[in-house]
Amino acid sequence: MSDPRLGHIRNFCIVAHIDHGKSTLADRLLEITHTLTPQQMKAQVLDDMDLEREKGITIKSHAIAMDYRARDGRTYQLNLIDTPGHVDFTYEVSRSLAACEGAVLVVDASQGIEAQTLSNYLLARQQGLAVVGAINKVDLPVARPDDTALEIEHVTGILAEKVLRISAKTGLGVEDLLEQVIADIPAPSGDPDAPLRALIFDSKFDQYRGVVAVVRVVDGAVRPGDAIRFISTGKRYEVTEVGRLRLKLEPLEALGAGQVGYVVAGVKTVAEARVGDTLGAADAADLEPLHGFREVKPMVFSGLYPIDSEQYDALKEALSKFQLNDASLIYEPETSVALGFGFRCGFLGLLHMEIVQERLRREYQIDLIATTPSVEFHLLLENGELLVVDNPSQMPPANTIATIEEPYVLAHVLTPAEFMGNIMKLCQDRRGVFVSLDYLEEKRARVAYRLPLAEIVLDFYDRLKSVSRGYASLDYEYDGYRAGDMVKLDILLNAETVDALSTIVHRDKAYEWGRDLCAKLKELIPRQMFQVAIQASIGSKVIARETLGAIRKNVTAKCYGGDITRKRKLLEKQKEGKRRMKQIGTVEVPQEAFLAVLKVER
């Protein structure tokens, strides 16, 4: 039961499929509540990263406090959290939900329910949140709000007549949505008089103030000067500043139960303010930790190496700061013969990996080479030992391995029915196992496949969009490990293994993969003064080969007539020189070659 003192607070987030209008709706809410002046307003105002604006997507969750005078005459404190829509950033959604009592589910009136719509709705229901349905973009000529409302009712159970019709672009119906939020989403529960308990659901690093923890206060209150402790580590600190989140941090005298805001306590070590941890009163004994967001494991692994070896320490520091507010990123040092010193990093997907690389380049001026993305394999050895491998270089000899298990995902694809054949063929080509097929309406279907994660991390999403003309949407969840006939594919240049180009593939696809990769490398590697053999091998067996011809100087050009033996001597001398050069020379491999594996047709 909610305390009457908390009746004026509403904590909610906006969830939807990518590009269904979450950030635009957040803009209108800020306008209607007069949180920002007209001069401060701009499109996607909460997307403050350059990358977010360039790509037109939300990458980080953003919280902001609003004051709204409702039609009942009361002034409500609304804490809004805008969330990403892409499948790679589901963890951002999950941690935002942990700080809320309700969610606004936004559906595009022209596209209807998509894969991530359903995924985020289920996440919200698992957290026990109240859900308010809203159909956006009803001002579009191709909008079909009535059909979409029936679709929402069929899939989620939210009554069609309760689903609001809005246009985030024009502001139509947005004020009605705010009233619905106040009516349907409950006030936060919590005890204002109990000892402090607050959930950390995000963090930022400020080079002057240290860690700025973004928290949802559940019980009690926190003020400057209070002694607090992190429940997981037991570390104690004194609070120096608290406040609420606007476009900038707005200091307050206190943060009370039910409120969302920030806490600064001079925390300097990034590892001490872990997202999902509980802040408690330092002198309170036996405090029960709060249930945080679901733990998310990285699914894609890649090596990141600085092009300039002197930037290794800078890369290490940058990654440690990243981990502060990106709990899904993991890293550990590794070395490569070809690339030197770097880090093995774990990501949620290729988009997540791309974003991290680009942010490292922009924010820390570090240029990187990324190795072939791979997944985590479980190897059962002949001696009974279980080995976890996320890097092909860690693979033991094939004769010591009893079985190799690879991770699988349960993938849900929502698509117009006319593309169903193409999509099912794509899934079967990627070793998918059919699970189910059901129709949401006459012309829209949802198909489920169990797919090896290794088959979808590279280009599956792009191929899916290609075969469905951009209409299909994808969502997937982890579905355990299964045995597979996997082999390590090595790339050799003049019989020397290039460890950064090694990969683990299914045996049935190894020949095709090796052949295509050799052909791609032949295009990318510049010609040398000597002949270069590019080979793909499984163990000691070479399965594909390309030969890169040497740069040849015409040594006989200065010979005008005369005996043929003179020309032969010059050619033999050149041949012997190239042979010696081949023995001692090294092949220059350009940066583009390490990305070639991503461009190989699968």
Buried (B, 14 or more C-beta within 10 A) or exposed (E): EBBEBBBBBBBBBBBBBBBBBBBBBBBBBBBBBEBBEEEEEEEBBBBEBEBBEEBEBBBBBBBBBBEBEBEEEEEBBBBBBBBBBBBBBBBBBBBBBBBBBBBBBBBBBBBBBBBBBBBBBEBBBEBEBBBBBBBBBBBBEEBBBEBBBBBBBEBBEBEBEEBBBBBBBEBBBBBBBBBBBBEBBBBBBBBBEBBBBBBBBBBBBEEEBBBBBBBBBBBBBBEBEBEBBBBBEEBEBEBBBBBBBBBEBEEBEBBBBBBBBBBBBEBEEBEBBBBBBBBBBBEBEEBEEBEBBBEBEBBBBBBBBBEEEEBBEBBBEBBBBBBBBBBBBBBEEBEBEBBEBBBBBBBBBBBBBBBBBBBBEEBBEBEBBBBBBBBBBBBBEEEEEEBEBBBBBBBBEEEEBEEBBBBBBBBBBBBBEEBBEBBBEBBEEBBBBEBEEEEBBEEBBBBBBBBBBBBBBBBBBEBBBEBBEEBBBBBBEEBEBEEBEBBBBBBBBBEEBBBBBBBBBBEEBBBBBBBBBBBBBBEBBEEBEBBBBBBBBBEEEBBBBBEBEBEEEEBBEEEEEEEEEEEEEBEEEBEEEBEEBBEEBEBEBEEBBBBBBEEBEB
